[in-house]
Amino acid sequence: MEYVYAALLLHKAGKQINEENLRKVLVAAGITPDEVRVKSLVAAISEVNIDEVLKSATAMPVAVAPTAPAPTTTTEAKPVEEKKKEEKKEEEEALAGLSALFG
């Protein structure tokens, strides 16, 4: 992600997005640049109109997910206990089935 951020920073500053400038930004941020990632990013965005991509990205509506009400502790305790009992019973049944194989 930091490589994309560095490219966006260069774009915002009006600088050319090339390998050298991208490396400089990453080093200034304290990141050791990976040459393969730098080259692949520069090659990937060489044909992309960043202004158009940013415009279309900000124009997309963002849906907020509705939040569910918080469960109460009294209703949570009972199902957990029941689940433990069911799991223990299933485990005992499975062990009983395995013992039938050996004895």
Biopython code that builds the backbone (N, CA, C, O; Angstrom):
import numpy as np
from Bio.PDB.StructureBuilder import StructureBuilder

atoms = [
    (1, "MET", "N", (0.815, -1.178, 0.000)),
    (1, "MET", "CA", (0.000, 0.000, 0.000)),
    (1, "MET", "C", (0.866, 1.253, 0.000)),
    (1, "MET", "O", (0.517, 2.261, -0.614)),
    (2, "GLU", "N", (2.003, 1.179, 0.698)),
    (2, "GLU", "CA", (2.856, 2.361, 0.785)),
    (2, "GLU", "C", (3.385, 2.780, -0.578)),
    (2, "GLU", "O", (3.669, 3.959, -0.788)),
    (3, "TYR", "N", (3.522, 1.846, -1.505)),
    (3, "TYR", "CA", (3.992, 2.179, -2.840)),
    (3, "TYR", "C", (2.933, 2.998, -3.587)),
    (3, "TYR", "O", (3.254, 3.958, -4.288)),
    (4, "VAL", "N", (1.687, 2.607, -3.428)),
    (4, "VAL", "CA", (0.583, 3.336, -4.063)),
    (4, "VAL", "C", (0.462, 4.729, -3.445)),
    (4, "VAL", "O", (0.246, 5.713, -4.154)),
    (5, "TYR", "N", (0.601, 4.806, -2.125)),
    (5, "TYR", "CA", (0.548, 6.105, -1.460)),
    (5, "TYR", "C", (1.670, 7.013, -1.950)),
    (5, "TYR", "O", (1.459, 8.207, -2.164)),
    (6, "ALA", "N", (2.852, 6.452, -2.127)),
    (6, "ALA", "CA", (3.980, 7.239, -2.619)),
    (6, "ALA", "C", (3.691, 7.754, -4.026)),
    (6, "ALA", "O", (4.006, 8.900, -4.345)),
    (7, "ALA", "N", (3.096, 6.919, -4.861)),
    (7, "ALA", "CA", (2.743, 7.346, -6.216)),
    (7, "ALA", "C", (1.683, 8.440, -6.180)),
    (7, "ALA", "O", (1.756, 9.396, -6.954)),
    (8, "LEU", "N", (0.703, 8.313, -5.295)),
    (8, "LEU", "CA", (-0.323, 9.346, -5.173)),
    (8, "LEU", "C", (0.263, 10.662, -4.665)),
    (8, "LEU", "O", (-0.154, 11.739, -5.089)),
    (9, "LEU", "N", (1.223, 10.567, -3.765)),
    (9, "LEU", "CA", (1.891, 11.764, -3.261)),
    (9, "LEU", "C", (2.655, 12.463, -4.377)),
    (9, "LEU", "O", (2.605, 13.687, -4.490)),
    (10, "LEU", "N", (3.352, 11.708, -5.189)),
    (10, "LEU", "CA", (4.065, 12.287, -6.326)),
    (10, "LEU", "C", (3.084, 12.941, -7.291)),
    (10, "LEU", "O", (3.337, 14.031, -7.804)),
    (11, "HIS", "N", (1.979, 12.276, -7.529)),
    (11, "HIS", "CA", (0.968, 12.838, -8.435)),
    (11, "HIS", "C", (0.411, 14.149, -7.888)),
    (11, "HIS", "O", (0.272, 15.128, -8.621)),
    (12, "LYS", "N", (0.097, 14.160, -6.613)),
    (12, "LYS", "CA", (-0.459, 15.358, -5.975)),
    (12, "LYS", "C", (0.540, 16.516, -6.021)),
    (12, "LYS", "O", (0.149, 17.674, -6.163)),
    (13, "ALA", "N", (1.835, 16.195, -5.899)),
    (13, "ALA", "CA", (2.882, 17.218, -5.931)),
    (13, "ALA", "C", (3.207, 17.659, -7.350)),
    (13, "ALA", "O", (3.982, 18.595, -7.547)),
    (14, "GLY", "N", (2.626, 16.998, -8.331)),
    (14, "GLY", "CA", (2.871, 17.375, -9.718)),
    (14, "GLY", "C", (4.195, 16.836, -10.250)),
    (14, "GLY", "O", (4.693, 17.304, -11.274)),
    (15, "LYS", "N", (4.755, 15.865, -9.566)),
    (15, "LYS", "CA", (6.016, 15.256, -9.986)),
    (15, "LYS", "C", (5.740, 14.059, -10.874)),
    (15, "LYS", "O", (4.669, 13.455, -10.818)),
    (16, "GLN", "N", (6.724, 13.729, -11.694)),
    (16, "GLN", "CA", (6.593, 12.564, -12.560)),
    (16, "GLN", "C", (6.708, 11.298, -11.726)),
    (16, "GLN", "O", (7.568, 11.192, -10.851)),
    (17, "ILE", "N", (5.833, 10.342, -12.007)),
    (17, "ILE", "CA", (5.882, 9.072, -11.278)),
    (17, "ILE", "C", (6.800, 8.137, -12.050)),
    (17, "ILE", "O", (6.398, 7.497, -13.021)),
    (18, "ASN", "N", (8.043, 8.078, -11.591)),
    (18, "ASN", "CA", (9.018, 7.169, -12.183)),
    (18, "ASN", "C", (9.723, 6.428, -11.054)),
    (18, "ASN", "O", (9.506, 6.709, -9.875)),
    (19, "GLU", "N", (10.561, 5.489, -11.431)),
    (19, "GLU", "CA", (11.206, 4.636, -10.424)),
    (19, "GLU", "C", (12.064, 5.441, -9.452)),
    (19, "GLU", "O", (12.035, 5.197, -8.246)),
    (20, "GLU", "N", (12.816, 6.386, -9.969)),
    (20, "GLU", "CA", (13.709, 7.176, -9.116)),
    (20, "GLU", "C", (12.924, 7.999, -8.098)),
    (20, "GLU", "O", (13.253, 7.992, -6.912)),
    (21, "ASN", "N", (11.893, 8.705, -8.551)),
    (21, "ASN", "CA", (11.102, 9.530, -7.641)),
    (21, "ASN", "C", (10.352, 8.679, -6.617)),
    (21, "ASN", "O", (10.234, 9.057, -5.452)),
    (22, "LEU", "N", (9.854, 7.544, -7.055)),
    (22, "LEU", "CA", (9.137, 6.655, -6.149)),
    (22, "LEU", "C", (10.076, 6.126, -5.063)),
    (22, "LEU", "O", (9.709, 6.065, -3.889)),
    (23, "ARG", "N", (11.294, 5.744, -5.468)),
    (23, "ARG", "CA", (12.293, 5.300, -4.490)),
    (23, "ARG", "C", (12.601, 6.391, -3.481)),
    (23, "ARG", "O", (12.701, 6.118, -2.285)),
    (24, "LYS", "N", (12.751, 7.623, -3.947)),
    (24, "LYS", "CA", (13.084, 8.749, -3.062)),
    (24, "LYS", "C", (11.994, 8.962, -2.014)),
    (24, "LYS", "O", (12.291, 9.191, -0.842)),
    (25, "VAL", "N", (10.755, 8.887, -2.433)),
    (25, "VAL", "CA", (9.641, 9.092, -1.503)),
    (25, "VAL", "C", (9.623, 7.970, -0.468)),
    (25, "VAL", "O", (9.442, 8.225, 0.723)),
    (26, "LEU", "N", (9.807, 6.745, -0.913)),
    (26, "LEU", "CA", (9.793, 5.611, 0.005)),
    (26, "LEU", "C", (10.938, 5.690, 1.012)),
    (26, "LEU", "O", (10.741, 5.426, 2.199)),
    (27, "VAL", "N", (12.129, 6.051, 0.545)),
    (27, "VAL", "CA", (13.275, 6.173, 1.442)),
    (27, "VAL", "C", (13.042, 7.304, 2.437)),
    (27, "VAL", "O", (13.381, 7.177, 3.614)),
    (28, "ALA", "N", (12.466, 8.408, 1.970)),
    (28, "ALA", "CA", (12.180, 9.533, 2.864)),
    (28, "ALA", "C", (11.171, 9.140, 3.941)),
    (28, "ALA", "O", (11.175, 9.703, 5.035)),
    (29, "ALA", "N", (10.312, 8.179, 3.631)),
    (29, "ALA", "CA", (9.322, 7.706, 4.597)),
    (29, "ALA", "C", (9.895, 6.621, 5.501)),
    (29, "ALA", "O", (9.198, 6.132, 6.391)),
    (30, "GLY", "N", (11.140, 6.240, 5.290)),
    (30, "GLY", "CA", (11.769, 5.231, 6.125)),
    (30, "GLY", "C", (11.493, 3.810, 5.677)),
    (30, "GLY", "O", (11.604, 2.877, 6.472)),
    (31, "ILE", "N", (11.136, 3.634, 4.422)),
    (31, "ILE", "CA", (10.817, 2.316, 3.879)),
    (31, "ILE", "C", (11.913, 1.907, 2.907)),
    (31, "ILE", "O", (12.308, 2.688, 2.041)),
    (32, "THR", "N", (12.401, 0.689, 3.053)),
    (32, "THR", "CA", (13.382, 0.178, 2.107)),
    (32, "THR", "C", (12.635, -0.297, 0.867)),
    (32, "THR", "O", (11.874, -1.262, 0.937)),
    (33, "PRO", "N", (12.844, 0.370, -0.267)),
    (33, "PRO", "CA", (12.068, 0.020, -1.461)),
    (33, "PRO", "C", (12.471, -1.332, -2.052)),
    (33, "PRO", "O", (13.652, -1.672, -2.124)),
    (34, "ASP", "N", (11.480, -2.073, -2.461)),
    (34, "ASP", "CA", (11.676, -3.325, -3.175)),
    (34, "ASP", "C", (11.661, -2.991, -4.664)),
    (34, "ASP", "O", (10.647, -2.526, -5.185)),
    (35, "GLU", "N", (12.769, -3.223, -5.344)),
    (35, "GLU", "CA", (12.915, -2.810, -6.741)),
    (35, "GLU", "C", (11.860, -3.430, -7.650)),
    (35, "GLU", "O", (11.379, -2.779, -8.578)),
    (36, "VAL", "N", (11.505, -4.661, -7.394)),
    (36, "VAL", "CA", (10.499, -5.339, -8.221)),
    (36, "VAL", "C", (9.150, -4.641, -8.077)),
    (36, "VAL", "O", (8.453, -4.416, -9.066)),
    (37, "ARG", "N", (8.791, -4.304, -6.858)),
    (37, "ARG", "CA", (7.510, -3.634, -6.621)),
    (37, "ARG", "C", (7.503, -2.235, -7.233)),
    (37, "ARG", "O", (6.496, -1.797, -7.791)),
    (38, "VAL", "N", (8.634, -1.537, -7.125)),
    (38, "VAL", "CA", (8.731, -0.187, -7.688)),
    (38, "VAL", "C", (8.539, -0.257, -9.196)),
    (38, "VAL", "O", (7.744, 0.496, -9.758)),
    (39, "LYS", "N", (9.267, -1.161, -9.854)),
    (39, "LYS", "CA", (9.172, -1.285, -11.312)),
    (39, "LYS", "C", (7.776, -1.710, -11.751)),
    (39, "LYS", "O", (7.248, -1.180, -12.729)),
    (40, "SER", "N", (7.181, -2.650, -11.047)),
    (40, "SER", "CA", (5.854, -3.123, -11.444)),
    (40, "SER", "C", (4.793, -2.041, -11.254)),
    (40, "SER", "O", (3.882, -1.915, -12.073)),
    (41, "LEU", "N", (4.907, -1.258, -10.178)),
    (41, "LEU", "CA", (3.931, -0.188, -9.968)),
    (41, "LEU", "C", (4.061, 0.885, -11.037)),
    (41, "LEU", "O", (3.056, 1.334, -11.589)),
    (42, "VAL", "N", (5.284, 1.299, -11.336)),
    (42, "VAL", "CA", (5.499, 2.328, -12.361)),
    (42, "VAL", "C", (4.979, 1.836, -13.704)),
    (42, "VAL", "O", (4.353, 2.598, -14.440)),
    (43, "ALA", "N", (5.230, 0.575, -14.032)),
    (43, "ALA", "CA", (4.739, 0.018, -15.292)),
    (43, "ALA", "C", (3.216, -0.073, -15.303)),
    (43, "ALA", "O", (2.586, 0.174, -16.332)),
    (44, "ALA", "N", (2.631, -0.422, -14.179)),
    (44, "ALA", "CA", (1.179, -0.603, -14.109)),
    (44, "ALA", "C", (0.429, 0.717, -14.230)),
    (44, "ALA", "O", (-0.640, 0.765, -14.838)),
    (45, "ILE", "N", (0.971, 1.779, -13.665)),
    (45, "ILE", "CA", (0.228, 3.040, -13.696)),
    (45, "ILE", "C", (0.691, 3.980, -14.793)),
    (45, "ILE", "O", (0.231, 5.120, -14.866)),
    (46, "SER", "N", (1.594, 3.519, -15.647)),
    (46, "SER", "CA", (2.090, 4.390, -16.717)),
    (46, "SER", "C", (0.980, 4.770, -17.699)),
    (46, "SER", "O", (1.016, 5.859, -18.272)),
    (47, "GLU", "N", (0.012, 3.906, -17.899)),
    (47, "GLU", "CA", (-1.075, 4.152, -18.844)),
    (47, "GLU", "C", (-2.369, 4.598, -18.159)),
    (47, "GLU", "O", (-3.395, 4.747, -18.821)),
    (48, "VAL", "N", (-2.332, 4.812, -16.851)),
    (48, "VAL", "CA", (-3.538, 5.143, -16.094)),
    (48, "VAL", "C", (-3.633, 6.653, -15.904)),
    (48, "VAL", "O", (-2.651, 7.310, -15.560)),
    (49, "ASN", "N", (-4.826, 7.192, -16.132)),
    (49, "ASN", "CA", (-5.080, 8.602, -15.853)),
    (49, "ASN", "C", (-5.532, 8.684, -14.392)),
    (49, "ASN", "O", (-6.683, 8.395, -14.067)),
    (50, "ILE", "N", (-4.619, 9.076, -13.537)),
    (50, "ILE", "CA", (-4.867, 9.058, -12.094)),
    (50, "ILE", "C", (-5.984, 10.017, -11.709)),
    (50, "ILE", "O", (-6.781, 9.704, -10.825)),
    (51, "ASP", "N", (-6.060, 11.172, -12.349)),
    (51, "ASP", "CA", (-7.124, 12.136, -12.037)),
    (51, "ASP", "C", (-8.502, 11.526, -12.268)),
    (51, "ASP", "O", (-9.410, 11.715, -11.458)),
    (52, "GLU", "N", (-8.661, 10.800, -13.366)),
    (52, "GLU", "CA", (-9.954, 10.168, -13.668)),
    (52, "GLU", "C", (-10.281, 9.075, -12.661)),
    (52, "GLU", "O", (-11.427, 8.933, -12.236)),
    (53, "VAL", "N", (-9.276, 8.310, -12.284)),
    (53, "VAL", "CA", (-9.493, 7.233, -11.322)),
    (53, "VAL", "C", (-9.905, 7.817, -9.976)),
    (53, "VAL", "O", (-10.827, 7.311, -9.336)),
    (54, "LEU", "N", (-9.230, 8.874, -9.545)),
    (54, "LEU", "CA", (-9.577, 9.507, -8.272)),
    (54, "LEU", "C", (-10.970, 10.114, -8.318)),
    (54, "LEU", "O", (-11.715, 10.040, -7.340)),
    (55, "LYS", "N", (-11.324, 10.712, -9.446)),
    (55, "LYS", "CA", (-12.652, 11.311, -9.576)),
    (55, "LYS", "C", (-13.736, 10.240, -9.499)),
    (55, "LYS", "O", (-14.746, 10.429, -8.822)),
    (56, "SER", "N", (-13.535, 9.131, -10.181)),
    (56, "SER", "CA", (-14.546, 8.069, -10.159)),
    (56, "SER", "C", (-14.576, 7.368, -8.806)),
    (56, "SER", "O", (-15.628, 6.888, -8.385)),
    (57, "ALA", "N", (-13.453, 7.304, -8.130)),
    (57, "ALA", "CA", (-13.416, 6.660, -6.811)),
    (57, "ALA", "C", (-14.149, 7.492, -5.777)),
    (57, "ALA", "O", (-14.828, 6.935, -4.915)),
    (58, "THR", "N", (-14.030, 8.803, -5.837)),
    (58, "THR", "CA", (-14.711, 9.649, -4.863)),
    (58, "THR", "C", (-16.179, 9.833, -5.204)),
    (58, "THR", "O", (-16.964, 10.223, -4.340)),
    (59, "ALA", "N", (-16.565, 9.564, -6.435)),
    (59, "ALA", "CA", (-17.951, 9.727, -6.828)),
    (59, "ALA", "C", (-18.811, 8.544, -6.425)),
    (59, "ALA", "O", (-20.038, 8.643, -6.426)),
    (60, "MET", "N", (-18.187, 7.424, -6.080)),
    (60, "MET", "CA", (-18.944, 6.235, -5.701)),
    (60, "MET", "C", (-19.540, 6.431, -4.307)),
    (60, "MET", "O", (-18.830, 6.827, -3.383)),
    (61, "PRO", "N", (-20.826, 6.160, -4.147)),
    (61, "PRO", "CA", (-21.435, 6.296, -2.822)),
    (61, "PRO", "C", (-20.944, 5.194, -1.883)),
    (61, "PRO", "O", (-20.701, 4.060, -2.297)),
    (62, "VAL", "N", (-20.812, 5.549, -0.653)),
    (62, "VAL", "CA", (-20.372, 4.594, 0.359)),
    (62, "VAL", "C", (-21.566, 4.240, 1.219)),
    (62, "VAL", "O", (-22.190, 5.115, 1.820)),
    (63, "ALA", "N", (-21.881, 2.968, 1.277)),
    (63, "ALA", "CA", (-22.999, 2.508, 2.090)),
    (63, "ALA", "C", (-22.505, 2.200, 3.493)),
    (63, "ALA", "O", (-21.491, 1.527, 3.679)),
    (64, "VAL", "N", (-23.229, 2.697, 4.463)),
    (64, "VAL", "CA", (-22.887, 2.420, 5.855)),
    (64, "VAL", "C", (-23.688, 1.217, 6.300)),
    (64, "VAL", "O", (-24.912, 1.184, 6.168)),
    (65, "ALA", "N", (-22.988, 0.232, 6.828)),
    (65, "ALA", "CA", (-23.653, -0.984, 7.284)),
    (65, "ALA", "C", (-24.397, -0.706, 8.585)),
    (65, "ALA", "O", (-23.852, -0.080, 9.494)),
    (66, "PRO", "N", (-25.629, -1.166, 8.674)),
    (66, "PRO", "CA", (-26.365, -0.954, 9.929)),
    (66, "PRO", "C", (-25.734, -1.769, 11.054)),
    (66, "PRO", "O", (-25.237, -2.876, 10.846)),
    (67, "THR", "N", (-25.769, -1.204, 12.216)),
    (67, "THR", "CA", (-25.191, -1.905, 13.364)),
    (67, "THR", "C", (-26.279, -2.697, 14.070)),
    (67, "THR", "O", (-27.421, -2.252, 14.180)),
    (68, "ALA", "N", (-25.910, -3.860, 14.537)),
    (68, "ALA", "CA", (-26.849, -4.714, 15.256)),
    (68, "ALA", "C", (-26.840, -4.314, 16.726)),
    (68, "ALA", "O", (-25.809, -3.887, 17.246)),
    (69, "PRO", "N", (-27.960, -4.449, 17.389)),
    (69, "PRO", "CA", (-27.973, -4.126, 18.814)),
    (69, "PRO", "C", (-27.076, -5.081, 19.588)),
    (69, "PRO", "O", (-26.941, -6.251, 19.230)),
    (70, "ALA", "N", (-26.479, -4.582, 20.629)),
    (70, "ALA", "CA", (-25.579, -5.399, 21.443)),
    (70, "ALA", "C", (-26.386, -6.419, 22.226)),
    (70, "ALA", "O", (-27.391, -6.070, 22.846)),
    (71, "PRO", "N", (-25.955, -7.687, 22.205)),
    (71, "PRO", "CA", (-26.698, -8.707, 22.957)),
    (71, "PRO", "C", (-26.497, -8.513, 24.452)),
    (71, "PRO", "O", (-25.457, -8.034, 24.905)),
    (72, "THR", "N", (-27.497, -8.890, 25.188)),
    (72, "THR", "CA", (-27.388, -8.782, 26.642)),
    (72, "THR", "C", (-26.640, -9.988, 27.182)),
    (72, "THR", "O", (-26.611, -11.047, 26.556)),
    (73, "THR", "N", (-26.045, -9.819, 28.332)),
    (73, "THR", "CA", (-25.216, -10.888, 28.899)),
    (73, "THR", "C", (-26.054, -12.049, 29.404)),
    (73, "THR", "O", (-25.577, -13.184, 29.398)),
    (74, "THR", "N", (-27.279, -11.810, 29.839)),
    (74, "THR", "CA", (-28.097, -12.900, 30.372)),
    (74, "THR", "C", (-28.516, -13.862, 29.269)),
    (74, "THR", "O", (-28.619, -15.065, 29.509)),
    (75, "THR", "N", (-28.755, -13.359, 28.074)),
    (75, "THR", "CA", (-29.155, -14.250, 26.988)),
    (75, "THR", "C", (-27.957, -14.952, 26.386)),
    (75, "THR", "O", (-28.111, -16.005, 25.768)),
    (76, "GLU", "N", (-26.770, -14.400, 26.550)),
    (76, "GLU", "CA", (-25.576, -15.026, 26.006)),
    (76, "GLU", "C", (-25.127, -16.205, 26.847)),
    (76, "GLU", "O", (-24.652, -17.197, 26.294)),
    (77, "ALA", "N", (-25.258, -16.135, 28.145)),
    (77, "ALA", "CA", (-24.714, -17.145, 29.037)),
    (77, "ALA", "C", (-25.379, -18.499, 28.825)),
    (77, "ALA", "O", (-24.696, -19.522, 28.829)),
    (78, "LYS", "N", (-26.665, -18.526, 28.644)),
    (78, "LYS", "CA", (-27.376, -19.785, 28.512)),
    (78, "LYS", "C", (-26.988, -20.542, 27.238)),
    (78, "LYS", "O", (-26.699, -21.736, 27.320)),
    (79, "PRO", "N", (-26.968, -19.896, 26.056)),
    (79, "PRO", "CA", (-26.582, -20.645, 24.858)),
    (79, "PRO", "C", (-25.146, -21.152, 24.918)),
    (79, "PRO", "O", (-24.857, -22.228, 24.395)),
    (80, "VAL", "N", (-24.250, -20.412, 25.537)),
    (80, "VAL", "CA", (-22.859, -20.853, 25.628)),
    (80, "VAL", "C", (-22.767, -22.122, 26.454)),
    (80, "VAL", "O", (-22.058, -23.060, 26.089)),
    (81, "GLU", "N", (-23.495, -22.152, 27.584)),
    (81, "GLU", "CA", (-23.490, -23.339, 28.438)),
    (81, "GLU", "C", (-24.096, -24.532, 27.700)),
    (81, "GLU", "O", (-23.598, -25.653, 27.799)),
    (82, "GLU", "N", (-25.178, -24.275, 26.959)),
    (82, "GLU", "CA", (-25.812, -25.350, 26.217)),
    (82, "GLU", "C", (-24.887, -25.870, 25.124)),
    (82, "GLU", "O", (-24.822, -27.075, 24.880)),
    (83, "LYS", "N", (-24.182, -24.972, 24.476)),
    (83, "LYS", "CA", (-23.254, -25.387, 23.429)),
    (83, "LYS", "C", (-22.148, -26.255, 24.006)),
    (83, "LYS", "O", (-21.764, -27.257, 23.402)),
    (84, "LYS", "N", (-21.637, -25.881, 25.167)),
    (84, "LYS", "CA", (-20.575, -26.658, 25.798)),
    (84, "LYS", "C", (-21.067, -28.063, 26.120)),
    (84, "LYS", "O", (-20.362, -29.049, 25.907)),
    (85, "LYS", "N", (-22.305, -28.135, 26.644)),
    (85, "LYS", "CA", (-22.867, -29.440, 26.978)),
    (85, "LYS", "C", (-23.045, -30.287, 25.724)),
    (85, "LYS", "O", (-22.745, -31.481, 25.725)),
    (86, "GLU", "N", (-23.542, -29.655, 24.639)),
    (86, "GLU", "CA", (-23.752, -30.372, 23.391)),
    (86, "GLU", "C", (-22.423, -30.845, 22.815)),
    (86, "GLU", "O", (-22.317, -31.974, 22.337)),
    (87, "GLU", "N", (-21.400, -29.976, 22.858)),
    (87, "GLU", "CA", (-20.094, -30.341, 22.340)),
    (87, "GLU", "C", (-19.505, -31.504, 23.139)),
    (87, "GLU", "O", (-18.915, -32.421, 22.568)),
    (88, "LYS", "N", (-19.669, -31.462, 24.456)),
    (88, "LYS", "CA", (-19.140, -32.528, 25.307)),
    (88, "LYS", "C", (-19.857, -33.839, 24.993)),
    (88, "LYS", "O", (-19.231, -34.896, 24.925)),
    (89, "LYS", "N", (-21.179, -33.760, 24.802)),
    (89, "LYS", "CA", (-21.954, -34.956, 24.499)),
    (89, "LYS", "C", (-21.531, -35.536, 23.148)),
    (89, "LYS", "O", (-21.385, -36.750, 23.005)),
    (90, "GLU", "N", (-21.336, -34.654, 22.157)),
    (90, "GLU", "CA", (-20.906, -35.112, 20.838)),
    (90, "GLU", "C", (-19.515, -35.733, 20.907)),
    (90, "GLU", "O", (-19.229, -36.724, 20.234)),
    (91, "GLU", "N", (-18.662, -35.140, 21.725)),
    (91, "GLU", "CA", (-17.304, -35.668, 21.889)),
    (91, "GLU", "C", (-17.340, -37.053, 22.519)),
    (91, "GLU", "O", (-16.611, -37.953, 22.102)),
    (92, "GLU", "N", (-18.200, -37.220, 23.535)),
    (92, "GLU", "CA", (-18.328, -38.528, 24.196)),
    (92, "GLU", "C", (-18.859, -39.568, 23.217)),
    (92, "GLU", "O", (-18.402, -40.712, 23.212)),
    (93, "GLU", "N", (-19.828, -39.170, 22.385)),
    (93, "GLU", "CA", (-20.382, -40.095, 21.405)),
    (93, "GLU", "C", (-19.328, -40.492, 20.388)),
    (93, "GLU", "O", (-19.256, -41.650, 19.976)),
    (94, "ALA", "N", (-18.505, -39.522, 19.982)),
    (94, "ALA", "CA", (-17.455, -39.819, 19.009)),
    (94, "ALA", "C", (-16.427, -40.772, 19.614)),
    (94, "ALA", "O", (-15.962, -41.693, 18.943)),
    (95, "LEU", "N", (-16.073, -40.554, 20.880)),
    (95, "LEU", "CA", (-15.118, -41.440, 21.535)),
    (95, "LEU", "C", (-15.700, -42.835, 21.701)),
    (95, "LEU", "O", (-14.983, -43.827, 21.571)),
    (96, "ALA", "N", (-16.983, -42.917, 21.985)),
    (96, "ALA", "CA", (-17.629, -44.214, 22.127)),
    (96, "ALA", "C", (-17.597, -44.959, 20.790)),
    (96, "ALA", "O", (-17.388, -46.172, 20.748)),
    (97, "GLY", "N", (-17.802, -44.232, 19.721)),
    (97, "GLY", "CA", (-17.734, -44.822, 18.387)),
    (97, "GLY", "C", (-16.351, -45.315, 18.047)),
    (97, "GLY", "O", (-16.200, -46.355, 17.406)),
    (98, "LEU", "N", (-15.330, -44.575, 18.471)),
    (98, "LEU", "CA", (-13.952, -44.984, 18.224)),
    (98, "LEU", "C", (-13.581, -46.214, 19.044)),
    (98, "LEU", "O", (-12.846, -47.080, 18.569)),
    (99, "SER", "N", (-14.087, -46.296, 20.278)),
    (99, "SER", "CA", (-13.761, -47.457, 21.112)),
    (99, "SER", "C", (-14.351, -48.731, 20.527)),
    (99, "SER", "O", (-13.817, -49.819, 20.741)),
    (100, "ALA", "N", (-15.431, -48.604, 19.801)),
    (100, "ALA", "CA", (-16.042, -49.775, 19.182)),
    (100, "ALA", "C", (-15.116, -50.362, 18.107)),
    (100, "ALA", "O", (-15.171, -51.560, 17.831)),
    (101, "LEU", "N", (-14.275, -49.527, 17.506)),
    (101, "LEU", "CA", (-13.346, -50.023, 16.504)),
    (101, "LEU", "C", (-12.267, -50.899, 17.099)),
    (101, "LEU", "O", (-11.785, -51.825, 16.448)),
    (102, "PHE", "N", (-11.882, -50.612, 18.341)),
    (102, "PHE", "CA", (-10.758, -51.298, 18.950)),
    (102, "PHE", "C", (-11.156, -52.323, 20.006)),
    (102, "PHE", "O", (-10.278, -53.012, 20.524)),
    (103, "GLY", "N", (-12.379, -52.452, 20.336)),
    (103, "GLY", "CA", (-12.683, -53.376, 21.414)),
    (103, "GLY", "C", (-13.984, -53.954, 21.266)),
    (103, "GLY", "O", (-14.399, -54.761, 22.097)),
]
sb = StructureBuilder()
sb.init_structure("model")
sb.init_model(0)
sb.init_chain("A")
sb.init_seg("    ")
for serial, (resi, resn, name, xyz) in enumerate(atoms, 1):
    if name == "N":
        sb.init_residue(resn, " ", resi, " ")
    sb.init_atom(name, np.array(xyz, "f"), 0.0, 1.0, " ", f" {name:<3s}", serial, name[0])
structure = sb.get_structure()
